[in-house]
């Protein structure tokens, strides 16, 4: 069974935020996240959160992640530094929040356009290739995002919702493949998704770390998934071709 997001990304990044009311799992980003029916005070607070994220994105892109300070983010957002820390814990949380907007948009587009081919690896590679394209477009910011994941604790409250969203979507893709008889019935969807994610993240870090080219990393990822796919295949059954003929093997 696939995991269910129990915590929105905003809830993790902005623990005191108005936008925690929004489930950040449906492809919505930006000011359209602000719920209707808020009081003026609540709306002002939500708009302030939005300005914080946009200020961080602009600074990360123009002067770089390492050179960006929380004080500069506060100045760009038009708030005091002390106020900023009421909304977000640290710069890493801001980075995860900024990049997650790109991840969310890319995930929604990728999963909505998965080709209906009878090939598990092709379906998964469709998603992973679009994610690689996203990281290429992000440039240095994408590399910082991956680097900071290694620095974060496994139970990091900001990082976990990002991974959970990715794994949940991937798990649903696996379940769709299983429902189409492209995978064995006893395949654990969550474990299969986790295995595929591990292979993807390994290939991604090889590329972003400079060990491999993008095309080389994608080729290695496809090869690894093909080996993994052998264990996912549905078992073959023996069906007779004719009353006096040899049997042949077919898929269920």
Buried (B, 14 or more C-beta within 10 A) or exposed (E): EBBEBEBBBBBBBBBEBBBBBBBBBEEBBEEEBBEEEBEEEBBEBBBBBBBBBBBBBBBBBEEEBEEBEBEBBBBBBEBEEEEBEBBBBEBBBBBBBBBBBBBBBBBBEBBEEBEEEEEBBEBBBBBBBBBBEBBEEBEEBBBBBBBBBEEBEEEBBBBBBBBBBBBBBBBBBBBBBBEEEBBEEEBEBBEBBBBBBEBBBBBBBBBBEEEBEBEEBBEBBBEBBEEBBEEBEBEEEEEEEEEEEEEEEEEE
